[in-house]
Amino acid sequence: MPTAADLVAWARKHATELEADMNMQPTPGAGYGPYWKATDLAAESRIRARAITALDFLDRFAGAKSQWTVRAHAAFDQSGHSMETGARELGDILRAWADQVNAGILVVPQVEAQGARAIASSDLMEQVRMLIEDRAVHPAAPIVLAGAALEVALRSAVDELDLASPQKPSISGYAGSLRAAGLLTVQDVKDVEQMGGLRNAAAHGQFDELIPGRAGLMEQQVNLFLRRLADLMESASAAAKLPLAED
């Protein structure tokens, strides 16, 4: 997953690319203003491809229903000007989006979700380890916290991949969404549901299922899965990597 800085840099560079291969044309007649036109037929195809790439970028990183994406589609699809003029307006929108992300006014959902997964893997699981080592703490406490880290990581992966949230937000529901998207295997889902079942048992006071050493085993299982999930997300990100702007 690219960082916010990567996305800002790409947006600004692509905005500049959207202005290439065209010239300003004089007013064609009464009631019309000057407009932008591709230098030749091949340039027109390149401009259109850049515009489509920019729209896909905003769909993914700004959100399909965000004001940025809606404005971008409206600007490019507007019938009152040339395609090239629409492409330049699209470039202006990309720059404005990049400025707000860079200023911290906007947060890229996928980048935020990636950060949440990192917190689940580090901070929360470190607290789980501390609870396990404290003999005065009932094993239910670290088990419930490990389950929380697992749920945060799964939910964040769903958000990062921009998948539809499950009808019932839960460990099992998020795992099902990731399975439907092809990220998790059947065995992954079975492992997750087993860990989720133990978390639920601990959370509801079913302590007879918490045999000695179960908290430590839960910690190991969650840590292993979080590392696997991180690898899967990295592979998914590489498969849908950010397109490179033209040199």
C-alpha positions as CSV (number, residue, x, y, z in Angstrom):
1,M,0.0,0.0,0.0
2,P,1.5,3.4,-1.0
3,T,1.9,6.0,1.7
4,A,-0.1,9.3,1.8
5,A,3.1,11.0,0.5
6,D,3.3,8.6,-2.4
7,L,-0.3,9.3,-3.4
8,V,0.2,13.1,-3.1
9,A,3.3,12.9,-5.3
10,W,1.5,10.7,-7.9
11,A,-1.5,13.0,-8.0
12,R,0.5,16.1,-8.6
13,K,2.7,14.5,-11.3
14,H,-0.3,13.0,-13.1
15,A,-2.1,16.4,-13.0
16,T,0.9,17.8,-14.9
17,E,0.7,14.9,-17.4
18,L,-3.0,15.7,-18.0
19,E,-1.9,19.1,-19.4
20,A,0.4,17.6,-22.0
21,D,-0.1,17.0,-25.7
22,M,-2.7,19.8,-26.2
23,N,-2.9,23.3,-27.5
24,M,-5.3,26.2,-26.8
25,Q,-7.6,26.8,-29.8
26,P,-9.1,30.2,-30.5
27,T,-12.8,31.0,-30.1
28,P,-14.7,29.1,-32.8
29,G,-17.5,31.5,-33.1
30,A,-20.0,33.7,-31.3
31,G,-21.0,32.5,-27.9
32,Y,-18.0,30.2,-27.6
33,G,-14.8,30.7,-25.7
34,P,-11.3,29.3,-26.5
35,Y,-10.8,25.6,-25.7
36,W,-8.1,23.0,-25.5
37,K,-7.5,20.5,-28.3
38,A,-5.1,17.5,-28.7
39,T,-2.1,18.1,-30.9
40,D,-3.1,15.0,-33.0
41,L,-5.2,11.8,-32.9
42,A,-2.6,9.8,-31.0
43,A,-2.3,12.5,-28.4
44,E,-6.1,12.5,-28.0
45,S,-6.0,8.8,-27.1
46,R,-3.2,9.4,-24.5
47,I,-5.1,12.3,-22.9
48,R,-8.2,10.2,-22.6
49,A,-6.3,7.3,-21.1
50,R,-4.7,9.7,-18.5
51,A,-8.1,11.0,-17.6
52,I,-9.5,7.5,-17.1
53,T,-6.5,6.7,-14.9
54,A,-7.1,9.8,-12.8
55,L,-10.7,9.0,-12.3
56,D,-9.8,5.4,-11.3
57,F,-7.3,6.8,-8.8
58,L,-9.9,9.1,-7.2
59,D,-12.5,6.3,-7.2
60,R,-10.0,4.2,-5.2
61,F,-8.3,6.6,-2.9
62,A,-10.8,9.4,-2.4
63,G,-13.8,7.1,-2.5
64,A,-16.4,6.6,-5.2
65,K,-19.0,8.7,-3.4
66,S,-16.7,11.5,-2.2
67,Q,-17.1,15.1,-3.4
68,W,-13.7,14.8,-5.2
69,T,-14.7,11.9,-7.3
70,V,-18.2,13.2,-8.1
71,R,-16.7,16.6,-9.1
72,A,-14.0,14.9,-11.2
73,H,-16.5,12.8,-13.2
74,A,-18.8,15.8,-13.7
75,A,-15.9,17.9,-14.9
76,F,-14.6,15.3,-17.4
77,D,-18.1,14.2,-18.6
78,Q,-19.4,17.7,-19.1
79,S,-20.8,18.2,-22.6
80,G,-20.2,21.9,-22.8
81,H,-16.5,21.7,-23.4
82,S,-13.9,19.6,-25.2
83,M,-12.6,16.3,-23.8
84,E,-9.1,17.9,-23.4
85,T,-10.5,20.9,-21.5
86,G,-12.2,18.4,-19.1
87,A,-8.9,16.6,-18.7
88,R,-7.3,19.8,-17.5
89,E,-10.1,20.5,-15.1
90,L,-9.6,17.0,-13.8
91,G,-5.9,17.8,-13.2
92,D,-6.9,20.8,-11.1
93,I,-9.1,18.6,-9.0
94,L,-6.3,16.1,-8.5
95,R,-4.0,19.0,-7.3
96,A,-6.6,20.3,-4.9
97,W,-7.1,16.8,-3.4
98,A,-3.4,16.3,-3.1
99,D,-3.0,19.7,-1.3
100,Q,-5.7,18.8,1.3
101,V,-4.2,15.3,1.9
102,N,-0.7,16.9,2.3
103,A,-2.1,19.5,4.8
104,G,-3.7,16.7,6.9
105,I,-7.2,18.0,6.2
106,L,-8.1,14.8,4.3
107,V,-7.3,11.3,5.4
108,V,-6.9,8.5,2.8
109,P,-9.1,5.6,4.1
110,Q,-6.7,2.9,2.9
111,V,-3.7,4.5,4.6
112,E,-5.7,5.0,7.8
113,A,-6.8,1.3,7.7
114,Q,-3.2,0.2,7.2
115,G,-2.2,2.2,10.3
116,A,-5.0,0.5,12.3
117,R,-3.6,-3.0,11.3
118,A,-0.1,-1.9,12.4
119,I,-1.5,-0.9,15.8
120,A,-3.3,-4.2,16.2
121,S,-0.1,-6.1,15.4
122,S,2.1,-4.1,17.7
123,D,0.5,-2.1,20.5
124,L,-2.5,-4.4,21.3
125,M,-0.5,-7.6,21.0
126,E,2.2,-6.2,23.3
127,Q,-0.5,-5.6,25.9
128,V,-1.6,-9.2,25.5
129,R,1.9,-10.4,26.2
130,M,2.0,-8.2,29.4
131,L,-1.3,-9.5,30.6
132,I,-0.2,-13.1,30.1
133,E,2.9,-12.6,32.1
134,D,1.0,-11.1,35.0
135,R,-0.1,-14.0,37.1
136,A,-2.7,-12.0,38.9
137,V,-4.6,-11.5,35.7
138,H,-7.3,-14.1,34.7
139,P,-6.5,-15.7,31.3
140,A,-9.8,-14.4,29.9
141,A,-8.4,-10.8,29.8
142,P,-5.5,-11.4,27.3
143,I,-7.7,-13.7,25.3
144,V,-10.4,-11.0,24.9
145,L,-7.7,-8.4,24.0
146,A,-6.1,-10.7,21.5
147,G,-9.5,-11.2,19.9
148,A,-10.0,-7.4,19.8
149,A,-6.6,-7.1,17.9
150,L,-7.8,-9.8,15.5
151,E,-11.1,-8.0,14.8
152,V,-9.3,-4.6,14.3
153,A,-6.9,-6.2,11.8
154,L,-9.7,-7.9,9.9
155,R,-11.9,-4.8,9.8
156,S,-9.0,-2.6,8.7
157,A,-8.2,-5.1,5.9
158,V,-11.8,-4.9,4.7
159,D,-11.6,-1.1,4.8
160,E,-8.2,-1.0,3.1
161,L,-9.5,-3.1,0.2
162,D,-12.6,-1.0,0.0
163,L,-14.9,-4.0,0.4
164,A,-18.5,-3.9,1.5
165,S,-18.8,-4.3,5.3
166,P,-20.6,-7.4,6.5
167,Q,-24.2,-7.2,7.5
168,K,-23.1,-8.1,11.1
169,P,-19.8,-6.5,12.0
170,S,-17.9,-9.4,13.7
171,I,-14.7,-11.4,13.4
172,S,-16.6,-14.0,11.4
173,G,-18.3,-11.4,9.3
174,Y,-15.1,-9.6,8.3
175,A,-13.3,-12.9,7.6
176,G,-16.2,-13.8,5.3
177,S,-15.9,-10.6,3.4
178,L,-12.1,-11.2,2.9
179,R,-12.8,-14.8,1.9
180,A,-15.4,-13.7,-0.7
181,A,-12.8,-11.3,-2.1
182,G,-10.4,-14.1,-2.5
183,L,-7.9,-12.9,0.1
184,L,-8.4,-15.6,2.7
185,T,-8.5,-19.4,2.2
186,V,-11.1,-21.7,3.6
187,Q,-8.5,-22.8,6.2
188,D,-7.8,-19.2,7.1
189,V,-11.5,-18.7,7.8
190,K,-11.6,-21.8,10.0
191,D,-8.6,-20.6,12.0
192,V,-10.1,-17.2,12.4
193,E,-13.5,-18.6,13.5
194,Q,-11.8,-20.9,16.0
195,M,-9.9,-17.9,17.5
196,G,-13.1,-15.8,17.5
197,G,-15.0,-18.6,19.2
198,L,-12.5,-18.6,22.0
199,R,-12.6,-14.8,22.3
200,N,-16.4,-15.0,22.6
201,A,-16.2,-17.8,25.3
202,A,-13.8,-15.6,27.4
203,A,-15.9,-12.5,26.9
204,H,-19.1,-14.3,28.0
205,G,-17.6,-15.8,31.1
206,Q,-17.4,-19.4,29.8
207,F,-14.2,-20.0,31.7
208,D,-14.5,-23.8,31.7
209,E,-13.1,-23.6,28.1
210,L,-10.0,-21.7,29.2
211,I,-7.6,-24.6,30.0
212,P,-4.2,-23.7,31.3
213,G,-1.9,-22.2,28.6
214,R,-4.9,-21.3,26.4
215,A,-4.1,-17.6,26.6
216,G,-0.5,-18.2,25.4
217,L,-1.7,-20.4,22.5
218,M,-4.3,-17.7,21.5
219,E,-1.5,-15.1,21.5
220,Q,0.6,-17.3,19.2
221,Q,-2.3,-18.0,16.8
222,V,-3.3,-14.4,16.5
223,N,0.3,-13.3,16.0
224,L,0.8,-15.9,13.3
225,F,-2.4,-14.9,11.5
226,L,-1.6,-11.1,11.7
227,R,1.7,-11.8,10.0
228,R,0.0,-13.8,7.4
229,L,-2.7,-11.1,6.9
230,A,0.1,-8.5,6.5
231,D,1.7,-10.6,3.8
232,L,-1.6,-11.2,2.0
233,M,-2.4,-7.4,2.1
234,E,1.1,-6.6,0.7
235,S,0.6,-9.0,-2.1
236,A,-2.9,-7.6,-2.8
237,S,-1.4,-4.1,-2.8
238,A,1.3,-5.1,-5.3
239,A,-1.2,-6.7,-7.6
240,A,-3.2,-3.4,-7.7
241,K,-0.2,-1.2,-7.4
242,L,-0.4,2.6,-8.1
243,P,0.0,3.3,-11.8
244,L,3.2,5.1,-12.7
245,A,2.9,8.5,-14.3
246,E,4.6,8.8,-17.7
247,D,8.2,9.8,-17.8
